[in-house]
């Protein structure tokens, strides 16, 4: 059995069958967890396979089953820890299935997103999870290139994406909690950080903000930016530095909220006392900010696990992760 390793040859399923003294079919059944093999016999076969150093050939398996052992995940901004947590949960679940999840970053570029789509389709990736840029037009290209391959939209409403599964936080509840919290503290001029129309992928968040503003007689204040760190800091500083500035800002992520803090300090404002800030996600670092960030908590790993179940074909319905408001020092009564 050691000869396989010494000569550099990859042990085959036939070698396992010979060493275990059973048929090739029985080895296949045991390795794939199929019925018809006793627990004792399966354990013995797996022990022989481990001793030989046998590993399934992923290419051969794909040719035999027609199923890829690789899934893709395209994110908008890999610098945002939200997506790292989602990816970690996806990879943890994939490991148990002997599946690899390949992550790619579009960097908020629709062109880069389409290139990633073509790359993954060319490699015949079996399923795709995507946090899309804009209205998810790239999803249609994926579906044309890989018809029948499963598609899961992550952290986006992507209303135009067609018949796909969606896994995201409960955005309606999240935005309502954030804005109602500020209204209860006397804020009437509440800015809402959002992507410009061409990059907007969460129309439901924007729609909810507008609805809550209408309900309370507030004039909406959209703070549009491409949601990358430096752009957020510069664009928000320009607004907060003006005479007609909002007294509060609701962001779409704690990642963005970190840069709103930076923008406020750049123009000499105190977070909490001069301008209230609400995040979304409750990252580990958010409670460590000065002042600690009020935010909408969501379980990112729940989202990753739910997305993987849909990639693997074990579920297909949309899933909304529950949210809750965590009140800390970044929100206070409206100044004046």
C-alpha positions as CSV (number, residue, x, y, z in Angstrom):
1,X,0.0,0.0,0.0
2,X,2.9,2.4,0.7
3,X,4.1,1.8,-2.9
4,X,1.3,4.1,-4.2
5,X,2.8,7.0,-2.3
6,X,6.4,6.2,-3.0
7,X,5.8,6.0,-6.8
8,X,3.6,9.1,-6.8
9,X,0.6,7.2,-8.2
10,X,-2.8,8.3,-7.1
11,X,-4.7,5.4,-5.4
12,X,-7.8,4.4,-7.3
13,X,-11.1,3.0,-6.2
14,X,-10.0,-0.3,-7.7
15,X,-7.0,-0.3,-5.4
16,X,-9.2,0.3,-2.4
17,X,-11.5,-2.6,-3.5
18,X,-8.5,-5.0,-3.9
19,X,-7.1,-4.0,-0.5
20,X,-10.4,-4.4,1.2
21,X,-11.3,-7.6,-0.5
22,X,-14.6,-6.3,-1.8
23,X,-16.2,-5.3,-5.1
24,X,-15.6,-1.9,-6.7
25,X,-19.4,-1.2,-6.5
26,X,-19.4,-1.8,-2.7
27,X,-16.5,0.6,-2.2
28,X,-18.4,3.2,-4.2
29,X,-21.5,2.7,-2.1
30,X,-19.4,3.0,1.1
31,X,-17.6,6.1,0.0
32,X,-20.7,7.9,-1.1
33,X,-22.8,6.9,1.9
34,X,-25.4,4.9,-0.1
35,X,-27.6,2.2,1.5
36,X,-26.7,-1.4,1.2
37,X,-23.5,-1.4,3.2
38,X,-23.4,-2.3,6.9
39,X,-21.9,0.2,9.3
40,X,-19.1,-2.2,10.1
41,X,-18.3,-2.9,6.5
42,X,-18.4,0.8,5.6
43,X,-16.0,1.6,8.5
44,X,-13.6,-1.1,7.3
45,X,-13.6,0.2,3.7
46,X,-13.1,3.8,4.8
47,X,-10.2,2.8,7.0
48,X,-8.6,1.1,4.0
49,X,-9.2,4.1,1.8
50,X,-7.6,6.4,4.5
51,X,-4.6,4.1,4.8
52,X,-4.1,4.1,1.1
53,X,-4.5,7.9,0.9
54,X,-7.4,7.5,-1.5
55,X,-9.1,10.8,-2.4
56,X,-12.0,11.0,-4.9
57,X,-11.0,12.5,-8.3
58,X,-13.2,15.7,-8.6
59,X,-13.0,15.8,-12.3
60,X,-14.0,12.1,-12.7
61,X,-16.9,12.6,-10.2
62,X,-18.2,15.6,-12.2
63,X,-18.1,13.7,-15.4
64,X,-19.9,10.7,-13.8
65,X,-22.5,12.6,-11.9
66,X,-22.9,15.8,-14.0
67,X,-22.5,17.8,-10.8
68,X,-19.7,20.3,-10.1
69,X,-18.0,20.2,-6.7
70,X,-17.3,23.9,-7.0
71,X,-19.6,26.8,-6.2
72,X,-19.0,30.5,-6.8
73,X,-19.7,33.5,-4.6
74,X,-19.3,37.1,-6.1
75,X,-19.4,39.9,-3.5
76,X,-19.6,43.6,-3.9
77,X,-16.8,44.6,-1.5
78,X,-14.6,42.0,0.1
79,X,-13.3,44.6,2.5
80,X,-16.7,44.6,4.2
81,X,-16.5,42.1,7.1
82,X,-20.1,41.3,6.5
83,X,-19.3,39.3,3.4
84,X,-16.3,37.5,5.1
85,X,-18.7,36.2,7.8
86,X,-21.2,35.1,5.1
87,X,-18.4,33.4,3.2
88,X,-17.0,31.6,6.3
89,X,-20.4,30.0,7.0
90,X,-20.8,29.0,3.4
91,X,-17.4,27.4,3.3
92,X,-18.0,25.6,6.6
93,X,-21.2,24.0,5.2
94,X,-19.5,23.3,1.9
95,X,-16.6,21.4,3.6
96,X,-19.0,18.8,4.9
97,X,-20.1,18.2,1.3
98,X,-16.6,18.1,-0.1
99,X,-17.5,21.2,-2.1
100,X,-15.2,24.2,-2.7
101,X,-16.6,27.8,-2.6
102,X,-14.6,30.2,-4.7
103,X,-15.1,33.9,-3.8
104,X,-14.5,36.8,-6.2
105,X,-14.8,40.6,-5.6
106,X,-16.6,42.9,-8.1
107,X,-15.5,46.0,-6.2
108,X,-18.8,47.6,-7.0
109,X,-18.0,47.4,-10.7
110,X,-20.6,45.9,-13.1
111,X,-18.0,45.2,-15.7
112,X,-15.8,43.3,-13.2
113,X,-18.9,41.4,-12.1
114,X,-19.7,40.3,-15.6
115,X,-16.1,39.2,-16.1
116,X,-16.3,37.1,-13.0
117,X,-19.6,35.6,-14.2
118,X,-17.9,34.5,-17.5
119,X,-14.9,33.1,-15.7
120,X,-17.0,31.0,-13.3
121,X,-19.3,29.8,-16.2
122,X,-16.2,28.9,-18.2
123,X,-15.0,26.7,-15.3
124,X,-18.5,25.1,-15.2
125,X,-19.0,26.1,-11.6
126,X,-22.1,24.3,-10.4
127,X,-24.0,27.1,-8.7
128,X,-23.6,30.8,-8.0
129,X,-24.2,33.0,-5.0
130,X,-24.0,36.7,-5.8
131,X,-24.3,40.0,-3.9
132,X,-24.9,41.9,-7.1
133,X,-24.0,45.4,-8.3
134,X,-27.1,47.4,-9.3
135,X,-30.1,45.5,-10.6
136,X,-28.4,42.2,-11.0
137,X,-28.2,42.2,-14.8
138,X,-25.2,39.9,-14.5
139,X,-27.5,37.2,-13.2
140,X,-29.3,37.0,-16.6
141,X,-25.9,36.5,-18.2
142,X,-25.0,33.7,-15.8
143,X,-28.3,32.0,-16.4
144,X,-27.7,32.2,-20.2
145,X,-24.2,30.8,-19.9
146,X,-25.1,28.1,-17.3
147,X,-28.8,27.2,-17.9
148,X,-30.2,25.2,-15.0
149,X,-27.4,26.1,-12.6
150,X,-28.7,27.3,-9.3
151,X,-28.5,31.0,-8.5
152,X,-28.8,32.6,-5.1
153,X,-29.0,36.4,-4.5
154,X,-27.3,37.4,-1.3
155,X,-28.0,40.6,0.7
156,X,-30.0,42.2,-2.1
157,X,-33.6,42.4,-3.2
158,X,-32.6,42.4,-6.9
159,X,-36.2,42.5,-7.9
160,X,-35.4,42.2,-11.6
161,X,-33.3,39.1,-11.3
162,X,-36.2,36.7,-12.1
163,X,-36.7,33.2,-10.7
164,X,-33.8,32.9,-8.2
165,X,-33.5,32.3,-4.4
166,X,-32.8,35.4,-2.3
167,X,-31.2,35.3,1.2
168,X,-30.9,38.6,3.0
169,X,-31.6,40.4,6.2
170,X,-35.2,41.5,6.8
171,X,-34.6,45.0,5.3
172,X,-38.1,46.3,5.9
173,X,-37.8,45.6,9.6
174,X,-34.2,46.9,9.7
175,X,-34.8,50.3,8.2
176,X,-38.0,50.7,10.1
177,X,-36.3,50.0,13.4
178,X,-33.5,52.5,12.6
179,X,-35.6,55.4,11.5
180,X,-38.3,54.9,14.1
181,X,-35.6,54.9,16.8
182,X,-34.3,58.3,15.6
183,X,-37.8,59.8,15.2
184,X,-38.5,58.8,18.8
185,X,-35.4,60.9,19.8
186,X,-36.7,64.0,18.1
187,X,-34.8,63.8,14.8
188,X,-36.7,65.3,11.8
189,X,-33.8,65.5,9.3
190,X,-32.5,62.0,8.9
191,X,-30.0,61.2,6.1
192,X,-30.1,57.8,4.5
193,X,-26.8,56.5,3.0
194,X,-27.4,54.6,-0.2
195,X,-25.8,53.8,-3.5
196,X,-26.6,55.9,-6.6
197,X,-29.3,54.5,-8.9
198,X,-26.8,52.6,-11.2
199,X,-25.3,50.7,-8.3
200,X,-28.4,50.3,-6.1
201,X,-29.1,46.7,-5.2
202,X,-31.4,47.0,-2.2
203,X,-34.4,48.9,-3.4
204,X,-36.4,47.5,-0.6
205,X,-34.3,49.4,2.0
206,X,-34.7,52.7,0.1
207,X,-38.5,52.1,-0.4
208,X,-38.9,51.4,3.3
209,X,-37.0,54.6,4.3
210,X,-39.2,56.7,2.0
211,X,-42.3,55.1,3.4
212,X,-41.3,55.7,7.0
213,X,-40.4,59.3,6.2
214,X,-43.8,59.8,4.6
215,X,-45.6,58.3,7.6
216,X,-43.9,60.8,9.9
217,X,-44.0,63.8,7.6
218,X,-40.2,63.9,7.1
219,X,-38.5,65.2,4.0
220,X,-36.2,62.4,2.7
221,X,-32.5,63.1,2.6
222,X,-30.6,60.7,0.4
223,X,-26.8,60.6,0.8
224,X,-25.7,58.8,-2.4
225,X,-22.2,57.4,-2.6
226,X,-20.6,54.3,-4.2
227,X,-20.2,52.8,-0.7
228,X,-16.4,52.4,-0.8
229,X,-14.6,53.6,2.3
230,X,-12.9,56.7,1.0
231,X,-15.9,57.8,-1.1
232,X,-18.2,57.4,1.9
233,X,-15.9,59.6,4.1
234,X,-15.6,62.3,1.4
235,X,-19.2,62.4,0.3
236,X,-20.7,62.4,3.9
237,X,-18.2,65.0,5.1
238,X,-19.3,67.3,2.3
239,X,-22.9,67.0,3.5
240,X,-22.2,67.2,7.3
241,X,-19.9,70.2,6.7
242,X,-22.7,72.2,5.2
243,X,-25.1,74.6,7.0
244,X,-28.2,72.5,6.2
245,X,-26.9,69.2,7.5
246,X,-28.9,66.2,8.8
247,X,-29.0,65.6,12.5
248,X,-28.8,61.8,12.0
249,X,-27.5,59.3,9.4
250,X,-28.8,55.8,8.8
251,X,-26.3,53.6,7.0
252,X,-26.6,50.3,5.1
253,X,-23.7,48.6,7.0
254,X,-21.5,49.0,10.0
255,X,-18.6,49.1,7.5
256,X,-20.1,52.3,6.1
257,X,-20.9,53.7,9.5
258,X,-17.2,53.5,10.5
259,X,-16.5,56.0,7.7
260,X,-19.4,58.2,8.7
261,X,-17.7,58.5,12.1
262,X,-14.5,59.6,10.2
263,X,-16.5,62.1,8.1
264,X,-18.1,63.6,11.2
265,X,-14.8,64.1,12.9
266,X,-13.3,65.6,9.8
267,X,-15.8,68.5,9.9
268,X,-15.6,68.8,13.7
269,X,-18.8,67.1,14.7
270,X,-19.2,64.7,17.7
271,X,-21.0,61.4,16.9
272,X,-24.0,61.1,19.2
273,X,-23.9,64.7,20.6
274,X,-23.9,66.5,17.2
275,X,-25.0,63.8,14.7
276,X,-26.5,60.4,15.5
277,X,-25.4,57.4,13.4
278,X,-27.1,54.0,13.0
279,X,-25.4,51.1,11.4
280,X,-26.5,47.7,10.2
281,X,-24.8,44.3,10.9
282,X,-23.4,44.6,14.4
283,X,-19.8,43.7,13.5
284,X,-17.5,42.7,16.4
285,X,-15.7,46.1,16.1
286,X,-18.9,48.2,16.3
287,X,-19.2,48.1,20.1
288,X,-15.5,49.2,20.3
289,X,-16.0,52.5,18.4
290,X,-16.1,55.8,20.4
291,X,-19.0,56.1,21.0
292,X,-20.1,52.5,20.5
293,X,-22.3,52.2,17.4
294,X,-26.1,51.8,17.6
295,X,-26.9,49.3,14.9
296,X,-29.3,46.7,13.6
297,X,-28.0,43.2,14.5
298,X,-28.2,40.4,11.9
299,X,-26.6,36.9,12.0
300,X,-24.3,36.9,9.0
301,X,-23.4,33.3,9.4
302,X,-27.1,32.4,9.3
303,X,-27.2,34.1,5.9
304,X,-24.2,32.2,4.7
305,X,-25.6,28.8,5.9
306,X,-29.0,29.5,4.3
307,X,-27.4,30.6,1.0
308,X,-25.4,27.4,0.9
309,X,-28.4,25.2,1.4
310,X,-29.9,26.8,-1.6
311,X,-26.7,26.4,-3.7
312,X,-26.8,22.8,-2.7
313,X,-30.4,22.4,-3.8
314,X,-31.8,21.6,-0.4
315,X,-34.1,24.6,-0.3
316,X,-35.3,27.1,-2.9
317,X,-37.6,29.6,-1.1
318,X,-36.5,33.1,-0.2
319,X,-35.1,33.6,3.3
320,X,-35.1,36.7,5.4
321,X,-32.7,36.8,8.4
322,X,-34.3,38.3,11.6
323,X,-33.0,41.6,12.9
324,X,-32.9,43.5,16.1
325,X,-31.9,47.0,17.1
326,X,-28.9,47.4,19.5
327,X,-28.9,50.8,21.0
328,X,-25.5,52.2,22.0
329,X,-23.9,55.6,22.4
330,X,-23.9,56.8,18.7
331,X,-27.6,57.9,18.9
332,X,-29.0,60.6,21.2
333,X,-31.7,63.3,21.2
334,X,-31.7,65.6,18.3
335,X,-29.5,68.6,19.0
336,X,-31.1,72.0,19.7
